[in-house]
């Protein structure tokens, strides 16, 4: 197993210095080159797990292994794509992408060649000399993905990378991300609140329970030979995940508002945009 997560537990201290358990007994196996998404209520520890895999946080108990090696710190084999693009406004698109290569002391000529190749992959070659303020939100996020890929990581850790984008732009980036994944064979670990996004992009969707985050259920996404999934199966999977999340959200709201809270089933139906989950 390429990524192995064994018995992870993680807590943080609140303002009163009391421990709050965020993750409890998380066990996940991820094959090399796979695309795995995690969905769950806000505060269930999805992003925390991603940061643990990245080595940006340390577990309380349990271990994470990548290719048989225990994760104890950040490494070049694991790169995080955050919600915000994090581009340097004073650098051009090309310079932003070359930045990580320069830190690795890659010769300028080689770094430029690699950066230009990656720009072709995300269809931004025409904008190599543009600055971030001259780009749309979707273009900026494509640059951020390109910057992450140029160092050739084994694992791409994506923390709600499309959450701030409009639905049309998300659809375009979904297509491009899948094309990039197929071409590079990188392992993708994807955090999202959007159920449809998770189902349409992933080979496996892991549903988290409310805090402390635990694995509620795992769905394996089966596609046809052309990589497509029939609409009926897509909708059925989305509805199953939504039903699980509804029960988890009720727990959160009852905890916050007391037993006076009641939730009608139709209050969490999908939005007019049919994204099935942007509100989760």
C-alpha positions as a printed Julia matrix, in Angstrom:
280×3 Matrix{Float64}:
   0.0    0.0     0.0
   1.5    3.35   -1.06
  -0.02   5.54    1.68
  -0.94   3.76    4.89
  -2.67   5.59    7.73
  -2.81   3.52   10.91
  -4.76   4.34   14.08
  -4.43   8.11   13.84
  -5.62  10.18   16.8
  -5.2   13.93   17.01
  -6.28  16.58   19.54
  -5.84  20.33   19.9
  -6.08  22.56   22.98
  -8.99  25.01   23.25
  -8.86  28.51   24.75
  -9.13  26.96   28.23
  -6.18  24.7    27.52
  -8.47  21.67   27.4
  -7.89  18.97   24.76
 -10.44  18.69   21.96
 -10.22  15.47   19.99
 -10.29  16.2    16.26
  -9.51  12.77   14.77
 -10.16   9.36   16.27
  -8.83   6.0    15.09
  -8.38   6.85   11.41
  -7.25   3.96    9.21
  -6.93   4.45    5.44
  -5.01   2.64    2.69
  -4.34   4.52   -0.55
  -2.91   2.91   -3.67
  -0.22   4.67   -5.7
  -1.68   6.85   -8.43
  -5.2    6.84   -7.01
  -7.59   9.76   -6.53
  -9.2    9.82   -3.07
 -11.61  12.44   -1.74
 -12.81  13.13    1.8
 -16.11  14.84    2.58
 -17.64  15.59    5.95
 -19.16  18.31    8.17
 -17.12  21.41    8.97
 -14.72  20.82   11.84
 -14.54  17.04   11.42
 -10.78  17.03   10.86
 -10.56  16.66    7.07
  -7.92  19.35    6.63
  -6.1   18.22    9.77
  -5.65  14.76    8.27
  -4.28  16.31    5.08
  -1.75  18.33    7.09
  -0.73  15.2     8.97
  -0.01  13.44    5.69
   1.95  16.49    4.56
   3.99  16.41    7.76
   2.87  19.91    8.73
   1.21  18.52   11.88
   2.17  15.58   14.1
  -0.13  12.81   15.29
  -0.86  12.18   18.97
  -0.89   8.43   18.36
  -0.82   6.29   15.25
   1.41   6.51   12.18
   1.37   7.52    8.54
   3.58   5.78    6.0
   4.33   6.84    2.43
   5.93   4.16    0.3
   6.9    2.3     3.47
   8.57   5.33    5.11
   7.06   6.89    8.22
   6.02  10.54    7.83
   7.7   12.71   10.47
   8.13  16.0     8.61
   7.31  17.73    5.31
   9.02  16.36    2.22
   9.29  17.09   -1.53
   7.3   13.95   -2.28
   4.15  15.61   -0.79
   2.88  19.0    -1.94
  -0.18  20.89   -0.63
  -2.53  22.98   -2.79
  -4.47  25.29   -0.46
  -7.79  27.09   -0.89
  -5.93  30.32   -1.63
  -3.54  30.25   -4.58
  -0.69  31.79   -2.53
   1.04  33.24   -5.61
   3.69  35.93   -5.19
   2.12  39.09   -6.7
   5.51  40.6    -7.63
   6.51  37.56   -9.74
   5.26  36.61  -13.18
   3.4   33.34  -13.74
   6.61  31.74  -15.04
   8.65  33.05  -12.11
   6.05  31.78   -9.61
   6.26  28.3   -11.07
  10.06  28.37  -11.19
  10.31  29.47   -7.54
  10.3   25.97   -6.01
  12.84  24.74   -8.55
  15.17  27.59   -7.66
  14.96  26.6    -3.99
  16.12  23.14   -5.05
  19.07  24.76   -6.88
  17.86  23.56  -10.27
  19.78  25.42  -13.04
  17.81  28.36  -14.43
  17.67  26.95  -17.97
  16.37  23.59  -16.76
  13.9   25.25  -14.36
  12.52  27.42  -17.14
  12.06  24.43  -19.44
  10.23  22.48  -16.75
   8.03  25.48  -15.91
   7.09  26.03  -19.55
   6.23  22.36  -19.96
   3.93  22.5   -16.92
   2.29  25.67  -18.24
   1.38  23.76  -21.39
  -0.19  21.06  -19.23
  -2.54  23.59  -17.58
  -3.07  25.52  -20.84
  -1.53  28.78  -19.66
   1.48  29.12  -21.97
   0.19  32.46  -23.29
   0.25  33.91  -19.77
   3.81  33.06  -18.75
   4.78  36.75  -18.47
   1.53  37.87  -16.82
   1.27  38.8   -13.14
  -1.28  37.23  -10.75
  -3.46  40.37  -10.65
  -3.97  40.01  -14.41
  -5.44  36.52  -14.08
  -8.92  35.24  -13.21
  -9.48  33.17  -10.07
  -9.53  29.94  -12.04
  -6.32  30.81  -13.87
  -4.58  31.62  -10.59
  -5.55  28.23   -9.19
  -4.23  26.52  -12.33
  -0.93  28.32  -11.78
  -0.93  27.12   -8.15
  -1.48  23.54   -9.34
   1.26  23.93  -11.95
   3.65  25.26   -9.3
   2.9   22.19   -7.17
   3.41  19.75  -10.04
   6.62  21.23  -11.42
   8.68  19.72   -8.58
   7.29  16.28   -9.55
   5.78  15.24   -6.19
   4.41  11.75   -5.67
   1.37  13.0    -3.75
  -0.77  16.08   -4.37
  -2.69  17.1    -1.24
  -5.56  19.42   -2.2
  -7.44  21.32    0.51
 -10.72  22.57   -1.05
  -8.8   24.11   -3.97
 -11.91  25.14   -5.93
 -14.16  26.31   -3.09
 -13.89  30.02   -3.94
 -14.62  29.57   -7.65
 -17.91  29.84   -9.51
 -19.61  26.67  -10.72
 -18.65  27.07  -14.38
 -14.98  27.59  -13.55
 -15.05  24.59  -11.22
 -16.36  22.4   -14.01
 -13.51  23.46  -16.3
 -10.92  22.83  -13.59
 -12.45  19.44  -12.78
 -11.81  18.38  -16.36
  -8.27  19.78  -16.35
  -7.42  18.19  -13.0
  -8.55  14.78  -14.24
  -6.46  15.19  -17.4
  -3.42  16.18  -15.31
  -3.97  13.2   -12.99
  -4.15  10.78  -15.93
  -1.0   12.21  -17.53
   1.18  12.52  -14.42
  -0.05   9.45  -12.46
   0.3   11.53   -9.26
  -1.57  10.31   -6.19
  -4.25  12.86   -5.26
  -5.78  13.3    -1.81
  -8.65  15.78   -2.19
 -10.64  17.6     0.52
 -14.02  19.08   -0.43
 -17.44  20.0     0.93
 -18.99  19.44   -2.48
 -20.44  15.94   -2.8
 -20.85  16.03   -6.57
 -17.27  17.23   -6.97
 -16.01  14.31   -4.87
 -18.05  11.69   -6.73
 -17.22  12.95  -10.21
 -13.47  13.3    -9.59
 -12.58  10.39   -7.35
 -11.99   6.66   -7.4
 -12.82   6.53   -3.7
 -14.86   8.87   -1.47
 -14.38   8.68    2.29
 -17.18  10.18    4.39
 -16.2   11.54    7.81
 -18.45  11.75   10.85
 -18.65  14.92   12.9
 -15.97  15.71   15.49
 -14.11  13.77   16.57
 -13.59  12.86   12.93
 -14.09   9.18   12.24
 -14.64   7.29    9.01
 -18.38   6.85    8.63
 -18.36   5.07    5.28
 -16.21   4.6     2.18
 -17.58   4.57   -1.38
 -15.69   3.06   -4.31
 -16.58   4.87   -7.53
 -16.89   2.52  -10.49
 -16.69   4.0   -13.99
 -17.21   2.57  -17.46
 -14.32   1.8   -19.84
 -14.32   5.36  -21.15
 -13.92   6.7   -17.61
 -17.51   7.89  -17.34
 -20.12   6.98  -14.75
 -23.82   6.73  -15.68
 -25.88   9.65  -14.33
 -28.18   7.28  -12.43
 -25.26   5.77  -10.51
 -23.73   9.21   -9.9
 -26.97  10.55   -8.45
 -27.55   7.44   -6.35
 -24.06   7.69   -4.81
 -24.48  11.41   -4.15
 -27.8   10.83   -2.41
 -26.33   8.11   -0.19
 -23.49  10.41    0.87
 -25.88  13.32    1.42
 -28.09  11.15    3.66
 -25.08  10.25    5.81
 -24.0   13.89    6.07
 -27.5   15.06    6.96
 -27.51  12.83   10.05
 -24.06  14.09   11.0
 -25.08  17.74   10.59
 -28.08  17.16   12.84
 -25.65  15.99   15.55
 -23.58  19.16   15.15
 -26.6   21.47   15.29
 -28.11  19.69   18.29
 -24.8   20.01   20.1
 -24.7   23.74   19.38
 -28.41  24.57   19.77
 -29.7   21.93   22.18
 -32.61  19.55   21.82
 -34.91  22.37   20.67
 -33.4   22.05   17.23
 -35.27  20.0    14.66
 -34.42  19.52   11.02
 -36.81  18.56    8.27
 -35.42  16.22    5.66
 -36.0   18.65    2.81
 -33.99  21.42    4.46
 -30.78  19.92    3.12
 -31.84  19.16   -0.42
 -29.43  20.16   -3.16
 -29.2   23.77   -4.22
 -30.39  25.34   -7.46
 -26.89  24.87   -8.79
 -27.24  21.11   -8.28
 -23.83  20.88   -6.67
 -25.14  18.63   -3.89
 -22.95  19.75   -1.09
 -21.62  23.27   -1.29
 -23.72  23.98    1.81
 -22.4   21.03    3.85
